[in-house]
Amino acid sequence: MNNNIHDPFFEANKDGWNKRTAVHIASSFYDNQTFKAGKNSLNKPELEELGSVEGKSLLHLQCHFGQDTLSWARLGAKVTGIDLSDLAIAEAKKLSAEINTPATFVCSNVYDLVGHPEMPEAGSYDVVFTSYGTIGWLPDLDKWAAVISHFLKPGGIFYIIDFHPVLWMMDDDLSTIKYPYHNFGVIAETNTGTYTDRDAAIEYKEYSWNHSISEILNALIDAGLEVQRFNEFSYSPYNCFNNVVQGADGMWRVKGMEDMIPMMYSVKAGKVE
């Protein structure tokens, strides 16, 4: 990893994600046994908005232990998954072998991918994908977008679906504004448990950064990508927050503010040819 002021933050986050991965593998939230039996872990928005990946090369940034990466592979993509957590990557490789679905998994910080010995040359991927709780672990979105642009083929597609910056402004109960909407520097916290098991016996320090919608879009535009689609959603497909209720459609919304605030957004952008 390149030496810079953020390295201690990344090392702490790696340790935190290793601890969470050990809990997540066995959790009902990820339901690994059902996934192994053939369930696709992807959700309706990303499946519909990204479209067919049959025969395409796909780079999945911050892939955790690989369920979504392998779901794209099951849909016909040739996939590479990247994650900072060495335990998550080890579990992803095991999962790939167990379900007999070919995939490449690389342990790396996103910022270190260009020139990484396990990565192909520039312009190697038709699609770069990332989703759900990813870019908040990165301080500099210009560097992030530059990596995306580097690996995308001309005319290739970048797609992100993630929790909305409005959610990251709020406290753990999603009831009070606690953090700034814009990126005013690192947010340092000590946490216990994890979103799959709030009582899990793990404790870790974590360092994150909030990013506004304008920061996200402008980073992509400045890296030579052309925004084709931007959507916002009033729900989460996951029960991973406090103080949420499930609607008749199976989706989760903030209790008392159902359909009043955005909970997710998506961006589809193409690399200019």
Helices and strands as residue ranges (DSSP letters): H 7-24, H 32-36, H 44-50, E 57-60, H 67-74, E 78-83, H 86-98, E 104-107, G 110-112, E 125-131, G 135-137, H 141-151, E 152-163, H 165-168, E 187-192, E 203-208, H 213-222, E 225-233, E 244-246, E 252-254, E 264-271
